[in-house]
Amino acid sequence: ARLHKGDTGKRRRPPIKLSAAKQTNERVPDTPSTVCVPTAYRVGAATSTAAPFISLTVAGKEFAALLDSGASASLIGDEVLRHLQQKSVRVRHGETTFQLACGSTTSRGAVRLVVRWNQRAQRQRFVHLAGLTVPIILGRDFLAHTGIIIDVASGGYREGAHAPLSSFRERSMGAMAAALGKATEQERTDRDDAMPMSHPTPSSAEHCDEMGHPLANADGLSGPERERLAALLHNFDEMFTEQPGCTKQVQHRIETGDARPWKSNPRPVSLAKRKAIDAAVDELLKSGIIRRSSGPWGFPVVLVPKKNGTSRLCVDYRRLNAVTVKDAYPFPSIEEIISNLGKAKYFTTLDASKGYLQVEMSPGDESKTAFVCHRGLFEFTRMPFGLTGAPMTFQRLIDGVLGDAKWQHALAYLDDIIVYSETFEDHLRHLEDVLRKLRIAGLTLNPTKAQIGASEISLLGFRIERGKVSPDADKLRAILEFPVPTDVGGVRRFLGMIGYYRAYIPNCAAMQAPLTQLLRKAAPWSWEAPQEEAFLQLTEALARTASLKLPDLNRPFTIQTDASDQGLGAVLLQETEGEIRPVAFASRALNPAEKNYTVSERECLAIIFALKKFDHYVEGTEFTIETDHMALAWLSRIKEPAGRLARWALTLQKYEYRIRYRKGTTNVVADALSRAPVDPPPREAAGYGGGAIPQETGNPASRSAPHCGGVAQLAEAITSLGPAFNRTELYEAQQSDSFCRAIFDRLRQEMDPDQTGEKTLRHSGTPRGPSATAQESDIEAGELESYLIDGDGVLLRYFPEESDSSESFKTVIPRDLRVAALRHYHDADGHGSAPKSWHKLRRFATWPGMKGQLCRYVRSCAVCQERKPRGGRPPGLLEPIVSTRPWEIAACDLMGPLPRSSGGYQHVLVVTCHFTGFVEMFPMRKVTAKGVLSRLSKVWCRYGFPERLVSDNASIFCSKVFAATCQALGIKHCKTSCYHPQANVTERRNRDIKPLLGAYARKQRDWDLHLDSISFALRSNLNRSTGFTPALLNFGRELSTPTDAVLRPRQSAARAVPSYEDFATRTRERLSRALDAARGNRARARAEQKNTYDKAHRDAQFEVGDTVLRRSHVQSDASKFFSAALAPKWVGPFVIDSKKSRLTYTLRDQNSDLVRGTVHIGELKPFFPREGDEPVKRPQRGIRGRQRSQEFLGPPRHSYNTRSRRQPDGIGTS
């Protein structure tokens, strides 16, 4: 590639002559090469010569790099650029024009990288070229620096003339042709139709391959057939473009009847989102797809993230679709499609470029597609994505365009157009006929999705190949590759799935007999040949059931879905002639990010997965979704979805479906598939997967919440799960539990008594399960009468005092299942309080100490501690700051930023005397430590230096310069604790200053002109705490105003003027009396304030080593899809590192051991870790003399010491 610096003009592309010359070990002369097809490598040529690729490591990732001696510069493509952006590698922007063999193009970025290969490393400059079909091209600049010599004849390269031969990276020419055959739209639009006659013209096949038509994939065609097919495609070359055309054949109508128009207000978005919306709107306006609207409709826009990190503008048409009259235009049936394609041997599939946007909207209906954003109201002139009637309109369009060709040699299903023929000659004529019809209609085709002259295709779940039709293995793979069960539970799930379709499986009972034997009680686990054979026969029989009957696209479908902790499962069903038969199965595993989703999100993900798998069946039809969770209903109701929820909501809006609840115990097929997924999980692409909310580190976008799966968790009031355990697991756990086993033995003794005569049962011997506590080991004889065994062998206990007879018999929960029961009735049931969880748990369950264990479980729940507000009165009584004279203690604070004033000021430094309330204010253009100190020095020089200076934790006051200056002047600098500004008296004064600024300044930019007037007013106003004005306590006199001079009585000239000594004496005495009175007034005011404050607070304190949570102060960030309302309210846990006072503490991070600053007790609450040991019951007398567990009472009122008593002193829990 030749570089032309600063050349931005268009150049005519010289025609390409693909060389078939033999390569030698000599350097190739400087000739132009093509980025689309490298020099001397002919696409589709039958050769086994290895392509000159080497493995190159860039920023920690390995890429295939093409050695190209014909390129004067080294290039990187979009794949490498995305990887560099993920690694935060800076790419310098700048335009450089390239002259390529397929036309001129402009690069807009370059970067220098250290690349590694073959244990060597080099710093190399690369230019980014959009649309490059290989990851990296290493040009002559790289070859010259490294001394690499390409030796194609030997299939390798040498790093020097006498160096040993290194082999090329294994990359077949077929794979290379497939990659290089996909030319981008940029390459295609730069092409000139006119070619200079002085240049030789390439052959049609070479030209077709070069232009990106997928003819290279037509391996079944001979050379002459490829030439003829390429010549035909060359005549319709302008139709193959990713830009949508525009047809006049059909217009899309939206019938809404008498429904009232609906209009949304613009949703507030961040600056980054505004830029993305602006770019999308500008592009759509330029292409004429949208225009400004003045209609009554308006729907919100949603920015949906793409996998590459960019965003796509979508419109939420759910409200419009709900009132739209449905179009009943039919789709072709699969029987018709298969019967017509069954005998064909040549196929071509064509895909319309952005098909919906090629259809115009009907006049008068454009306003119904309007969307609203910060730019205003816009409407579509073409049919947008997401409208409920769009599939039917497009099907009607293609059927009309094909005309008499439909069912003769062409058919269409939505935007897929299939041309089929029995002979190659017929296929040429048929393809030309269809392309001519499409050209007349004004339609364009996507070149990257077209398949020309293929011998086999996949369509609607079937594989069609040269007269043979067979079910696509993908739709049955979830059954055929169902994992072999490894335990009784797996066998039970598999047989449950088989039993659902046993009516369609001949001799089902006989085939599954070897597997049924494994479910018998006390049957040993043995998976031998009979079980393996039965398993394979049943899976094949079920697969045959799904492939015997072809589905009818004009009849309703049913989709059953389920999600488990391991994967997703789905089955597509259809009822015909009163029989419900399976059509297709699907399952896949969850990736690590998806395993962190909440239950509702996983159920929604299963539905989205099923819709994508079965889209070609259900799009454009009404179907039913059966699930054992109402997550989909919740998702359809959510008002402003974000992130993955937005993608899912927009995926759903194009479908017509009904939601039907299906009990989990009957949803056996989807449940079995989800617990035995066969497909691997999808890769976690950056910006696409659902991550959890990061933990607080100062930036909301970088936190992770270990106990929160996603944004939707707090939107769920109650999560409906399946049972925590089944009856078999309950029975087995009771049999292995020492406490339950002791009761079983005693009950058997009662039926067959011995001569022991013991009234109290103490079980002895070696227990088979966990040892019982001292409380559980003693069973009174009277209590034994309340225990009984039901028909399944499960231990129950009878409580006659229950008002509801159905709740009188409660199941005894063994130790191994108690945590599962607690998790079900608390974690999975809305994280209710202890009384609420107790009300649900006690209905059907019991065990010794259940209430106490439940209270400890709820109190130690990490989710509840992080997300629920602190109950009761806030901790910490008032400890007022005491000052006894003016300017003994000073306080300062920075107020702003305010609107930039005419003088260029944006901030105000406010300095306040703690004792008198005297205020000084200084406007500041720029806040620096030097500027603040210079203004403070003016105050000290006027009124004297204080002993203490109080400020907040702003960076200015925490700087080394500020600290050094205070230390040099002998001033003790005290900073308030984080997020507790009440200790700074200036914060209270700011509440008076801000309203006065608004009252004095008619124009906001003039606020700095009124600071002196506001200061005068504050100094001369009466202070309620002291009973005097700040001016009197500071100067010994009141400040005079111009009006005072008019109203003051005039003195007679004969009145004697006091001497200076008398005036000073009287002023000193008056000031002394005022200060004494002010001290008394302030003491009374402090006592009154403390009394009022302490009534709303409680006395509490922590000790060093206690574990606590700190209140979270994160802020929402719409650009990151992060809402503070859904984030944890508390973060931690932290350890108390030191105790500065009863109210302030320093915290230490448990993980990093770093000190996290000083925090007020009002920002803390105790953290209760969940311990694995069984708690010791500490009974306490409660109301009416009944015993109640102390855990119900919560933590002690006056102390937050959370250290375990079983640990040495000074060791905190974690």
SULLIN-V294307 format. One line per field, one symbol per residue. phi: phi as a letter, one per 30 degrees, with the letter a starting at -180 (. if undefined). A space follows every 10 residues. Layout:
phi->???
//
This chain:
phi->.ccbdidcdd bddddccddc dddbdddddd bdccddbdei bddiddbcdd ddcbdbcbhi bcbdccdbdd cdbcbbcddd dddddddidd cdclcbcccc dckdabccab acbccbahib badbcbcdbd iddbdbcccd dddddcidcd bddciabbck dcdddcdddd addddddddd dcdddddddd dcddbdddcd cddddddddd djdddddddd cdeddddddd dddddcdddd addddbccdb bdcbdcicdd ebbcddddbd dddddddedd dddddddidb adbbddcacd cbccdcddjd bcdbcdcddd ddcdddccdd cdddeddddd decdbbbbcb bddheddccd ddejcdddcd bcbddkcbbd ccdddjddcd dddddddddd ddhdddicba abbhcccccb acbdeddedd dddddddddd diccbdddcd bcidcabcbh ibccbhicbb dddddcddcd cedddcaddd dddddddddd cddccdhddd dceddddddd didddbccee dddddddddd ddddddcdcd dcdccdcbcc babbdcacba bcbacbhicc bdcabaaadd dedddddddd dddddddddd dddcedccdi ccbcccbcbc ddddddcddb dbiddddddd ddddccbccb dbeedccddd dddddbdcdd ddddddicdc cdddddbjbd dccbcdcbda dddddcdbcc cdddacdddd dddddcdddd dddedddddd dbdccdidcc cbdbidddbd dddddddcbd ddddddcacd ddicdbbcbd dddcddcdcc ddddedcddd dddddcddbj hddddddddd dddbbaadid dddddddddc ddddddccdd didddjddbd dcbcadhdbc bbacckdcee dddidbbbcc cbdddcidbb bbdbdbdbdd dddddddddd ddbjdddbbc bdcddddcdd dddddddddi cdcccdddhb dddcdddddd dddddddddd ddcddcdddc dddddddddc ddcddcibde dddcciaddd cededddddd cddddddddd dddddddddd dddddddddd dddddddddd dddddcbbda accejdcbcc ddbdcdbddc hbcddcdedb bkdbcddacd adcbbccbdd dcicdcjcbd ddcbbdccdd cddddcdcdb dcdhiddbdd dddidedcac dcddddcddj cddb
//
